[in-house]
Amino acid sequence: MSGMDPFEITVDELLLRPWQADDAAAVFRACQDPDIQRWTTVPRPYEWHHAVGFVTDYTDRAWSKGTGAPMGVFDATTGVLLGSMGLKLDLPAGEAEIGYWTVPEARGHGVATRAGRALARWAVDGLGIRRLVWRATIGNHASRLAARRIGFQIEGVQRARLRAPGGGFVDGWVGSLLAGDVLSSTPTWLTPGSPAARQAATFTGGQPRLALPAGGPAGSLRPMSPHDASVRLATLQDPQTVRWASAPVSGYTEEQLAAGDQAAQRLWLLGNGAQFAVADEDDECVGLAGLGIYTARQLPDTAEIGFSIAPHARNRGFATAALRAMAEWGIDALGLVRIVWRARVGNEASRRVAEKAGFTYEGIARTAWQQRDEYRDVWVASFVATDRR
């Protein structure tokens, strides 16, 4: 395969250029960042010889053989390193894959988006690339948001596709960009402050602990832990829970509980919602609460909420407090404008909880909820952004 002549791209105040030997020190410093080590394939630990080899041997070989275009992103005025932006090329097939990272100080300023658009345009127009691919480990919402702002269409999740830092393989998102897909500006629904941007920032980090609101029982919503297993199992096996909830069935097992834990972890990584343990003032689990975003319906500003309180903790205000805390978090942190509560018609206790938590009853949705093998009529109530006040 014939090589390519190295080139530079200047866009706004950014300079994209091939790596040079003098860049080793800046690359070495950047790749000590925990997020770069977590989400990219850089060696761990990242040592000096890795940086030197990357900006010399690897870069020279990729350009000379035409297999890649590794470039640094710099401040065009000061020359300070802002990030990395490169392509892996399969020119005979007309395909390429893009990869990027930014240094901590440059994040939140659109560096990856602007540099990515410039490199994508060059790949499509200058090299004739017909399909540009982006991949990232699920959970890397910052990279996913930048890819969407560049113009990539997210195609889905590929199972066990990407190498894990500690060995083995993990699931990863994949997206593609074709000629004409590169965006010239960021769509409104992806701009800073949009639900998509706020959810990317929230779900990239760890699941938070939410304090229950004042005026009710002391406690919090926190990530579930193995210590909660016995209470959770008792809650899901409780006849009243089985009667009204959609998922639990009589005889709920520890194996199903473990599967639920994995599903909860994946829910957070995908940015589709969160499952919490409701904890009392001693941090002991007294129930479960969850929020799921309507991603399948392309409504990133709408979610549905649910809860189950352990039999021994009922009638103490935990359900109302948990519902309110989760609704306020959804509005404030996730940018949601509408949060839906639904319950099978007749579940008076759940309806009282929703109304005390600030939800407004809207009516009955007929045959709108599948409870095991039957479709049921459900009550519907909502909590909207203006209710936050």
Summary of the structure (lengths in Angstrom):
residues: 389
radius of gyration: 24.6
end to end distance: 63.1
largest distance: 74.0
contacts: 1185
relative contact order: 0.08
helix: 39%
strand: 32%
